Amino acid sequence: MNAQKANRIPISDYLASQGIHPDKKYPGYLMYRTPWREENRPSMKVDIKKNLWVDFGNGNEGGT
């Protein structure tokens, strides 16, 4: 699989396949607790339409 095909996989589908589910659902985006650190509140946003993620708890790191 090349990068273009991989970028078409919905991030939310990939996370679900790994057993990671959103804490909150909003129109157009989902909020998750980051899987790589302990959190009390969700800080990772996944934009469903743009298929992008951003981690607000880590200097706004993100991508596809």
WOLINKA-V866864 format. One record per backbone hydrogen bond with DSSP energy under -1.0 kcal/mol. NH is the residue of the N-H (numbers start at 0). CO is the residue of the C=O. E is the energy in kcal/mol with one decimal. If there is no record, write none. Layout:
<<NH	CO	E> <NH	CO	E>>
This chain:
<<5	1	-2.3> <6	2	-2.3> <8	5	-1.2> <13	9	-2.2> <14	10	-2.8> <15	11	-2.1> <16	12	-2.1> <18	15	-1.7> <19	14	-2.8> <22	30	-2.6> <23	30	-1.7> <25	28	-2.6> <28	25	-1.2> <29	45	-2.2> <30	23	-2.7> <31	43	-3.0> <36	33	-1.0> <42	31	-1.4> <43	31	-2.5> <44	53	-2.8> <45	29	-2.7> <46	51	-2.8> <47	27	-1.9> <50	46	-1.4> <51	46	-1.1> <52	62	-2.6> <53	44	-2.2> <54	60	-3.7> <55	42	-2.6> <57	54	-1.4> <59	54	-1.1> <62	52	-2.0>>
